[in-house]
Amino acid sequence: MITSEDQVVYAGTESGGTMKDGYFAAWSGKTIQFIADNVGPSLAQRPNIVLIHAGTNDMNSSNTVSTEGNDPVAAAQRLGLLIDRVIESCPDATVLVAMIIGTWDPAQANRTHQFDALVPGVVKQRRDAGMRVLAVDFTSFPNKLLRDGVHPTNKGYQVFGDYWYDFVTQIPVEWIQQPVGNDPDRW
């Protein structure tokens, strides 16, 4: 996300939905490692705020989805490396890292709970090193707003966006730097 004055410009190489500026860096059904391996072009846009909600697929019970395994500790380590990649590419950015939403699958929900418990520590290591990174808590997101046990409904995505908005407004104002990247010319 790139904010310039009062305007929000979304960064990313992927697009979808009905928003005029519906760009993002996210891939359905992919893991933290996939995101880390593919986020480079989006980070090259140099957003000044980066929102990370990653790990759902890493906690999946199917090894065809959780391709690096579904161990919460290993996934938290991969999340730390993803955060490091973001910070290295966008050292002036503030990074918000989510304790992710739940799922309907009981085994996956248990692993997700374990993973979420590790996220604040992963973030704290970077924050203690002087990085502008915060853990944000999506664990109260209502599972009844999931359409398939994993992904939010349309209403769920509105609530999801409300969570992000609330978290962004809590960023210490001195952490938000002027955008470095140019606003993408997409219209």
KABELDA-V507487 format. One record per helix or strand of 2 or more residues. SS is the DSSP state (h for helix, s for strand). FROM is the first residue (numbers start at 1). LEN is the number of residues. If there is no record, write none. Layout:
ss:SS from:FROM len:LEN
ss:SS from:FROM len:LEN
This chain:
ss:s from:2 len:3
ss:s from:7 len:3
ss:s from:14 len:2
ss:s from:23 len:2
ss:h from:32 len:7
ss:h from:40 len:4
ss:s from:49 len:4
ss:h from:57 len:3
ss:h from:72 len:18
ss:s from:94 len:6
ss:h from:106 len:23
ss:s from:133 len:5
ss:h from:143 len:3
ss:h from:154 len:16
ss:h from:173 len:3
